[in-house]
């Protein structure tokens, strides 16, 4: 992993994200919302030292492990619900879970997502801000002979439909592979912040992909803009996992360099002033504003090249983690996500 500044934090209006050493002990100071361990083992979800913890085997050939630690400025309460581990601070809800290996991922995914939505209702955190999903054997077939990723998307979409979630309320998300343990996932929701979901003019919205990509299209927005609506708090932007897709088609198949460059170009357009203005957001952003960046690379041998490209495009002060896992399409070689922690207004 490439860490320019060790243990720096991304400020999210009372919520901080940092990439820490996976082997380091997280200080249980009462303000840890949750920890996702990107390493070589399967563990959790569980409550450990007062916070939810989930370990996902993601390090792959590169062996780069880290812990994504979410902290808050308020006191935290934790609990369990139908196999999920969660915590909340009065403004933010953090929840993690696991869908065990199952021959029918559609039913299992729908049931687990509905349990998460039930928790959201019970605790009253209605604004889902960001979701992450890590799917074992994402491009393989399941026990019913169907592609695992498309079956996951079908189950997730059915849960959104059962909840009557409209397209404009589907949040930013990432869905990539992992190296074992079924499907691991986590999400963040807010109680009162205003949430705006954003699309990319270069890309068809994922939830409108044509049927060749699955019976149910992927349920995510390209980015989510979070406005806390409180004095002395900055607005923030979550960028979904982004790849070398124009329209709905993969471009530059087999060429990791061109795919990485196209992915960065897609993010630049997504968070650029012209696109954000379409959503009433007055901001002037570039790749240099991204932090807490995760770069998913399909082949371990490509990590060095991808790191070189990203290092030249991103801020030298950004925390960047490189994760060696499969991507949601066989022909995709790299995927990139990040957070703009303090959206600055346009001049």
C-alpha positions in Angstrom: 0.0 0.0 0.0 1.1 3.5 -0.8 0.7 5.8 2.2 2.1 9.3 1.8 0.9 10.3 5.2 0.5 7.5 7.7 -2.7 7.5 9.8 -4.0 10.8 8.4 -7.7 11.2 8.5 -10.4 12.3 6.1 -12.8 14.7 7.9 -16.4 14.0 7.2 -18.4 16.4 9.3 -17.8 14.5 12.6 -16.8 11.4 10.8 -13.2 10.4 10.0 -11.8 7.7 7.8 -8.2 6.6 8.1 -6.1 3.8 6.6 -4.1 2.2 9.4 -1.7 -0.7 9.8 -3.8 -3.9 9.8 -1.6 -5.3 12.6 -1.9 -2.2 14.8 -4.3 -2.2 17.7 -7.2 0.2 17.2 -7.6 2.2 20.4 -11.1 1.6 21.8 -11.7 5.2 22.9 -15.5 5.1 22.5 -15.4 7.0 19.2 -14.7 4.2 16.8 -17.7 3.5 14.5 -16.2 0.5 12.8 -13.1 -1.2 11.3 -12.9 -3.1 8.0 -9.7 -5.1 7.9 -8.4 -5.6 4.3 -6.0 -8.5 4.8 -5.7 -12.2 4.1 -8.2 -13.6 6.5 -12.0 -14.0 7.0 -13.4 -12.7 10.3 -16.7 -11.3 11.7 -18.9 -9.4 11.6 -18.4 -9.0 15.3 -18.3 -6.4 18.0 -14.7 -6.0 19.2 -13.6 -3.6 21.9 -16.9 -1.8 21.5 -17.0 -1.3 17.7 -18.0 -3.4 14.7 -15.2 -5.3 13.0 -15.1 -7.2 9.7 -12.1 -8.9 8.2 -12.1 -9.6 4.4 -9.4 -11.4 2.5 -8.4 -8.8 0.0 -4.6 -8.5 -0.1 -4.0 -11.1 -2.9 -0.6 -11.5 -4.4 0.7 -8.2 -3.3 0.3 -9.0 0.4 -0.6 -5.4 1.2 -2.9 -5.3 4.2 -4.5 -2.3 6.0 -7.4 -1.4 8.2 -10.0 1.1 7.2 -11.0 2.8 10.4 -14.1 5.0 10.8 -14.2 7.3 13.8 -16.6 9.9 15.0 -16.5 12.9 17.3 -19.5 11.7 19.3 -20.1 8.8 21.7 -20.9 5.5 20.0 -23.4 2.8 20.8 -23.1 -0.6 19.2 -25.3 -3.7 18.7 -26.2 -6.7 16.7 -29.2 -7.3 14.4 -29.9 -10.5 12.4 -26.2 -11.2 11.9 -25.2 -7.6 11.3 -22.8 -5.6 13.6 -23.5 -1.9 13.9 -22.8 1.3 15.7 -24.2 4.8 15.7 -23.5 8.2 17.2 -26.7 10.1 16.7 -25.9 11.3 13.2 -24.1 8.4 11.5 -24.9 4.7 11.4 -22.1 2.2 10.5 -23.1 -1.4 9.7 -21.2 -4.4 8.4 -22.3 -7.9 7.6 -21.5 -11.1 5.6 -23.6 -13.2 3.2 -22.1 -16.7 3.6 -21.4 -18.8 0.5 -24.8 -19.9 -0.8 -26.0 -21.7 -3.9 -28.7 -19.1 -4.2 -27.1 -15.7 -3.8 -30.2 -14.0 -5.1 -32.3 -15.0 -2.1 -29.5 -14.7 0.4 -28.5 -11.2 -0.8 -32.1 -9.9 -0.8 -32.7 -11.2 2.8 -29.5 -9.7 4.2 -30.1 -6.3 2.5 -33.7 -6.3 3.8 -32.3 -6.9 7.3 -30.0 -3.9 6.8 -33.0 -1.8 5.7 -34.9 -3.0 8.8 -32.1 -1.8 11.0 -32.1 1.6 9.2 -35.7 1.9 10.1 -35.4 0.7 13.6 -32.6 3.2 14.4 -33.9 6.0 12.2 -31.0 6.7 9.9 -32.9 7.0 6.6 -30.2 8.6 4.4 -27.9 5.9 3.1 -24.7 7.6 2.0 -22.3 4.9 0.8 -22.2 1.1 0.4 -19.3 -1.4 -0.2 -19.6 -5.0 -1.3 -16.8 -7.6 -1.7 -17.9 -10.7 -3.5 -16.0 -14.0 -3.5 -15.5 -15.5 -7.0 -17.4 -12.5 -8.4 -17.0 -13.5 -12.1 -17.6 -17.3 -11.5 -20.9 -19.2 -11.6 -22.8 -20.0 -8.4 -24.5 -23.3 -7.4 -27.3 -22.7 -9.9 -25.0 -22.0 -12.8 -25.4 -18.3 -12.9 -22.8 -15.5 -12.7 -22.2 -14.6 -9.1 -22.1 -10.9 -9.7 -25.3 -10.8 -11.7 -27.0 -12.9 -9.0 -25.8 -10.6 -6.3 -27.1 -7.6 -8.3 -30.4 -9.3 -8.7 -30.8 -9.9 -5.0 -29.7 -6.4 -4.1 -32.1 -4.8 -6.7 -35.0 -6.9 -5.4 -34.3 -5.6 -1.9 -34.4 -2.0 -3.2 -37.6 -2.8 -5.0 -39.2 -4.3 -1.9 -38.3 -1.1 -0.2 -39.6 1.1 -3.1 -36.3 2.9 -3.3 -36.4 5.3 -6.3 -33.5 5.6 -8.7 -32.5 9.1 -7.3 -32.2 7.6 -3.8 -29.8 4.8 -4.8 -26.4 5.7 -3.2 -22.8 5.5 -4.2 -21.3 2.0 -4.0 -18.5 -0.3 -4.8 -18.7 -4.0 -5.7 -15.4 -5.9 -6.3 -14.1 -9.4 -5.6 -12.5 -10.9 -2.6 -10.5 -14.0 -1.9 -13.0 -16.0 0.4 -15.8 -15.9 2.8 -18.8 -15.2 0.6 -20.0 -11.6 0.3 -18.8 -9.1 2.8 -20.4 -5.7 2.9 -20.7 -2.5 4.9 -22.4 0.8 4.7 -22.8 4.3 6.2 -26.1 6.1 6.7 -27.0 9.5 8.1 -29.9 10.7 10.2 -30.3 14.3 9.0 -27.7 15.1 6.3 -29.0 16.1 2.8 -27.9 13.5 0.2 -27.6 14.1 -3.5 -26.7 11.2 -5.8 -24.8 12.1 -9.0 -24.4 10.5 -12.4 -21.6 10.8 -15.0 -22.5 12.2 -18.5 -19.9 9.8 -20.0 -21.7 6.8 -18.6 -25.1 5.2 -18.7 -26.4 5.1 -15.1 -25.6 1.7 -13.8 -29.2 1.1 -12.8 -30.2 1.5 -16.5 -27.7 -0.9 -18.0 -29.1 -3.1 -20.8 -30.2 -6.7 -20.0 -27.0 -8.2 -21.3 -25.4 -7.2 -18.0 -28.0 -9.1 -16.0 -31.7 -9.6 -15.3 -31.4 -6.7 -12.7 -29.0 -3.9 -13.4 -26.5 -2.8 -10.7 -28.0 -0.6 -8.0 -25.7 2.3 -7.4 -25.1 6.0 -8.3 -21.7 7.2 -9.6 -21.2 9.5 -6.6 -23.1 10.7 -3.5 -22.8 14.3 -2.2 -23.3 14.7 1.5 -24.4 18.1 2.9 -24.6 18.0 6.7 -26.6 21.2 6.9 -25.0 22.3 10.1 -22.8 25.4 10.8 -19.0 25.0 10.6 -19.3 21.6 8.8 -18.0 21.0 5.3 -19.8 19.2 2.5 -18.3 15.9 1.2 -18.4 13.7 -1.9 -18.2 9.9 -2.1 -17.0 8.6 -5.5 -18.2 5.1 -6.3 -16.0 2.4 -7.6 -15.2 3.7 -11.1 -13.8 1.7 -14.1 -13.0 2.0 -17.8 -16.6 2.1 -19.0 -18.0 4.6 -21.6 -21.7 4.4 -22.0 -22.3 0.9 -20.7 -19.4 -0.7 -22.5 -15.9 -1.6 -21.3 -13.2 0.1 -23.3 -9.5 -0.7 -23.8 -9.9 -4.4 -23.0 -6.6 -6.0 -22.1 -4.7 -2.7 -21.7 -4.4 -1.8 -18.0 -2.6 1.5 -18.7 -5.3 2.9 -20.9 -8.0 1.5 -18.6 -6.5 3.2 -15.6 -6.2 6.5 -17.5 -9.8 6.3 -18.7 -11.0 5.5 -15.2 -9.3 8.6 -13.9 -10.8 10.7 -16.7 -14.2 9.4 -15.8 -13.8 10.5 -12.2 -12.5 13.9 -13.4 -15.7 14.5 -15.4 -17.9 13.1 -12.6 -16.6 15.6 -10.0 -15.9 18.4 -12.3 -17.5 21.8 -12.0 -19.7 21.5 -15.1 -21.2 18.1 -14.0 -21.7 19.1 -10.4 -23.5 22.3 -11.4 -26.2 20.1 -13.0 -27.1 19.0 -9.5 -27.0 22.4 -8.0 -23.6 21.9 -6.4 -21.3 24.9 -6.6 -17.9 23.3 -6.4 -14.6 23.1 -8.4 -13.0 19.7 -7.9 -10.3 17.7 -9.5 -8.4 14.4 -8.9 -6.1 16.3 -6.5 -9.0 16.7 -4.1 -9.5 12.9 -3.7 -8.5 11.2 -0.4 -9.0 7.8 1.2 -8.6 6.3 -2.3 -8.8 2.6 -2.9 -7.4 1.3 -6.2 -8.5 -2.2 -7.1 -6.2 -4.0 -9.5 -7.1 -7.4 -11.0 -3.6 -8.7 -11.6 -0.9 -8.3 -9.0 1.7 -7.8 -11.7 -0.1 -4.6 -12.8 0.0 -2.9 -9.4 3.4 -1.1 -10.0 2.2 0.4 -13.3 -1.2 1.4 -11.9 0.6 3.0 -8.9 2.8 5.1 -11.1 -0.2 6.4 -13.1 -2.3 7.2 -10.0 0.7 8.8 -8.2 1.0 11.3 -11.0 -2.7 12.1 -11.0 -3.6 12.2 -7.3 -2.4 14.5 -4.6 0.9 13.6 -2.9 -0.9 14.1 0.4 -3.7 11.6 -0.3 -3.9 8.2 1.4 -4.0 5.6 -1.3 -4.4 1.8 -0.9 -3.8 -0.7 -3.7 -6.0 -3.8 -3.4 -5.3 -6.9 -5.6 -8.8 -8.4 -6.3 -11.0 -9.2 -9.3 -13.3 -6.6 -10.8 -17.0 -7.0 -11.5 -16.4 -7.7 -15.2 -13.9 -10.1 -16.6 -12.6 -7.5 -19.0 -12.1 -4.8 -16.4 -8.5 -4.6 -15.0 -8.7 -1.7 -12.5 -11.3 0.2 -10.5 -10.9 3.3 -8.4 -12.9 5.0 -5.6 -12.3 7.9 -3.2 -13.7 10.6 -1.0 -13.5 14.4 -1.4 -13.4 15.3 2.3 -14.1 19.0 2.1 -15.8 20.2 -1.0 -14.5 23.7 -1.9 -16.8 26.2 -3.6 -16.1 27.3 -7.2 -14.5 30.6 -7.7 
